[in-house]
Structures are given as structure tokens and as C-alpha cells.
Amino acid sequence: MGPEILGTTPSSVMNFLIQTASLAASEAAIYSASVVESATVLCLELFQLTAPPLRQKTNP
């Protein structure tokens, strides 16, 4: 009787499935962190580009 008949899965197949799920979760986390970082950098760049100068010369 093979493992299919007994309703079990070989450990190599289970390891592959677990590693595949882990890789997908890891890639999703990296992508999410990248999106957050990109949005943060863009926000800071916009603030820097639109903020008034710290000192302004005025005529007496």
C-alpha cells in the first residue's frame, strides 16, 4: 500500500508545501514593507518640497 491509500502525504511533499506557503508569506511581507517605505519617502519628499524656508528675509 502506498501513502495515497493510507491518506498520508510523504514528508518531502509536506515540507515543500510548508516552504511554499512560508515563501509566499515572506514575499507578501516584503512587498507590504516596500509599499509603506515608498509612501513614507514620497510623503517626506513632498513635505520637503512644499515647506516654506525656515528663515525669510524681511525688509524693515
ChimeraX attribute file (.defattr): number of C-alpha atoms within 10 A of each C-alpha:
attribute: neighborCount
match mode: 1-to-1
recipient: residues
	/A:1	5
	/A:2	9
	/A:3	9
	/A:4	9
	/A:5	8
	/A:6	8
	/A:7	7
	/A:8	10
	/A:9	12
	/A:10	10
	/A:11	9
	/A:12	9
	/A:13	10
	/A:14	12
	/A:15	11
	/A:16	11
	/A:17	12
	/A:18	12
	/A:19	12
	/A:20	12
	/A:21	12
	/A:22	12
	/A:23	12
	/A:24	12
	/A:25	12
	/A:26	12
	/A:27	12
	/A:28	12
	/A:29	12
	/A:30	12
	/A:31	12
	/A:32	12
	/A:33	12
	/A:34	12
	/A:35	12
	/A:36	12
	/A:37	12
	/A:38	12
	/A:39	12
	/A:40	12
	/A:41	12
	/A:42	12
	/A:43	12
	/A:44	12
	/A:45	12
	/A:46	11
	/A:47	11
	/A:48	11
	/A:49	10
	/A:50	9
	/A:51	9
	/A:52	9
	/A:53	8
	/A:54	5
	/A:55	6
	/A:56	7
	/A:57	5
	/A:58	5
	/A:59	4
	/A:60	3
